[in-house]
């Protein structure tokens, strides 16, 4: 089923930026639509953005115009550039298949904390 390793999280002040990276190893990810998700304590995982293999993107309304998802198919990497961060963006961020993520195992995620 492959492996997903997220990195790049951290603590920033409101208005700051972070760039998350996801290394996706395994053939299941190679030409699949990939996505970024986030989860806060006690809540369900929320899909934040997706990107198809050719590069078409989708964003949930709360992050439109602030987050940008991208991918490097040759390197099997998926990225999430997060700008103008808000406290409500605080969560653990995960990458996985953009459609039916239950087909793959979740990684450990990366913590993003936005606080003054």
C-alpha positions as CSV (number, residue, x, y, z in Angstrom):
1,X,0.0,0.0,0.0
2,X,3.0,2.3,0.2
3,X,4.1,4.9,2.7
4,X,3.3,8.5,3.4
5,X,5.7,10.8,5.3
6,X,4.6,14.3,6.1
7,X,7.0,17.1,7.2
8,X,7.3,20.9,7.4
9,X,4.8,21.7,10.2
10,X,5.6,24.0,13.0
11,X,4.5,27.0,15.1
12,X,3.8,30.3,13.4
13,X,2.0,33.6,14.2
14,X,-1.2,34.5,12.5
15,X,-0.4,35.8,9.0
16,X,2.6,33.6,8.7
17,X,3.4,30.9,6.2
18,X,4.5,27.3,6.2
19,X,5.2,24.8,3.4
20,X,4.3,21.2,4.1
21,X,5.9,18.3,2.2
22,X,4.7,14.7,1.7
23,X,6.9,11.9,0.4
24,X,4.6,9.3,-1.1
25,X,6.3,6.0,-1.8
26,X,4.4,3.2,-3.5
27,X,2.8,2.6,-6.9
28,X,-0.7,3.4,-5.5
29,X,0.2,7.0,-5.3
30,X,2.0,7.5,-8.6
31,X,-0.8,8.7,-10.9
32,X,-3.5,9.1,-8.3
33,X,-5.3,12.2,-7.2
34,X,-3.5,13.2,-3.9
35,X,-4.9,15.3,-1.1
36,X,-4.0,17.1,2.1
37,X,-6.3,16.6,5.1
38,X,-6.3,18.1,8.6
39,X,-7.6,17.0,11.9
40,X,-8.1,18.7,15.3
41,X,-8.6,16.9,18.6
42,X,-12.0,15.4,18.8
43,X,-12.9,16.2,15.2
44,X,-13.1,14.2,12.0
45,X,-10.4,14.5,9.4
46,X,-11.2,17.3,7.0
47,X,-10.1,17.3,3.3
48,X,-8.3,20.6,2.6
49,X,-7.1,20.3,-1.0
50,X,-6.6,17.8,-3.8
51,X,-4.5,17.7,-6.9
52,X,-4.8,15.3,-9.9
53,X,-1.8,13.8,-11.6
54,X,-2.0,16.4,-14.5
55,X,-2.4,19.2,-11.9
56,X,-6.0,20.1,-11.5
57,X,-6.7,21.4,-8.0
58,X,-9.6,21.7,-5.6
59,X,-9.7,23.6,-2.2
60,X,-12.2,23.7,0.6
61,X,-13.7,27.1,0.9
62,X,-11.9,28.0,4.1
63,X,-8.4,27.8,2.6
64,X,-9.1,29.1,-1.0
65,X,-6.7,31.9,-2.0
66,X,-4.4,31.1,1.0
67,X,-3.2,27.6,0.4
68,X,-1.7,26.1,-2.7
69,X,-1.3,22.4,-3.4
70,X,1.3,21.1,-5.8
71,X,3.1,17.9,-6.7
72,X,6.3,16.6,-8.3
73,X,5.4,13.4,-10.0
74,X,8.9,12.5,-10.8
75,X,9.9,12.7,-7.1
76,X,6.6,11.4,-5.8
77,X,6.2,14.5,-3.6
78,X,3.1,16.5,-2.7
79,X,3.3,20.0,-1.2
80,X,1.0,22.4,0.5
81,X,2.0,26.1,0.6
82,X,0.0,27.8,3.4
83,X,0.0,31.6,3.5
84,X,-2.0,34.0,5.7
85,X,-2.4,31.4,8.3
86,X,-5.1,31.8,10.9
87,X,-5.5,30.2,14.4
88,X,-8.3,28.0,13.0
89,X,-5.8,26.4,10.7
90,X,-4.2,24.8,13.7
91,X,-4.4,21.0,13.2
92,X,-2.4,17.9,12.4
93,X,-2.0,17.8,8.6
94,X,-1.9,14.6,6.6
95,X,-1.5,13.7,3.0
96,X,-3.2,10.7,1.3
97,X,-5.1,9.7,-1.7
98,X,-7.5,12.5,-2.7
99,X,-10.3,9.9,-3.3
100,X,-11.1,7.0,-1.0
101,X,-8.0,7.5,1.3
102,X,-9.0,4.3,3.1
103,X,-7.1,2.4,0.3
104,X,-3.8,3.6,1.9
105,X,-2.4,3.8,5.3
106,X,-2.2,7.2,6.9
107,X,1.2,8.7,7.9
108,X,2.1,10.2,11.2
109,X,1.0,13.7,10.1
110,X,2.7,17.0,10.8
111,X,1.5,19.5,13.5
112,X,0.7,23.0,12.5
113,X,0.1,25.5,15.3
114,X,-1.0,29.1,14.5
115,X,-0.9,31.3,17.6
116,X,0.2,34.7,18.8
